[in-house]
């Protein structure tokens, strides 16, 4: 059997983890992928699988049942994580300034990026743990967190160049994803 | 009252499940509904609809044995309940009533 794109499968597994129809959804995607690979070729089948993963995730998120209590928990977790990341970023900047340390531009940027990675991973982990289940809810919280902070860094963080701001966002999202996966994993083991 | 009303996609999914009979599983229903309505529905949209219909006791489902073509995963086959068939009939009747009320000349 030809394997479907692994990263797309990880997304499908995560989004459908607690659904009653998870095996049926995953199986349907695999079955259609195998059929398309035989009919149209593996490259088109892979493109279909990735696109279908996005469309299916959006559909499932749109139809997720979220109670007011869960929504409040998501908002609180995202807000706390947002403040945490922002605070950590500012703290490092202040510590460098207050300590009178004269860092070379590269070292200063590395310090900022390191801080962002740690803060992002912690925030992702915190959001995953605070929102707990279902993973769909965690996904919404995670997206709100990373997109919110990402937008702030891209549009508001001055005076860095756009590539540096973009690098910060990519690192933050990556770190938050790893943190969230870790938090989700720990929650599942209990 | 609103709970008894079927939406367009719900009606088409239910219709497809009834028509496909023993072959009514997600991928087949998706293909059937997409070709009928001329729109490519996502797997997620079809399963969200199937879930809603099952939650309302209009459908019942059961898993098959695992299949190699699906990476060892089972198919979930759906079957309309008597309440589902009744809801489908009412939904089609309601649409037909509206259709009949239109002027015959418009219909042609």
Interface residues (C-beta under 8 A of the other chain):
Chain A: X1 X19 X20 X21 X23 X24 X25 X26 X27 X28 X29 X30 X31 X32 X34 X52 X55 X56 X57 X58 X59 X60 X62 X63
Chain B: X25 X26 X27 X30 X42 X43 X44 X45 X47 X48 X50 X51 X52 X63 X67 X68 X69 X70 X71 X73 X74 X75 X76
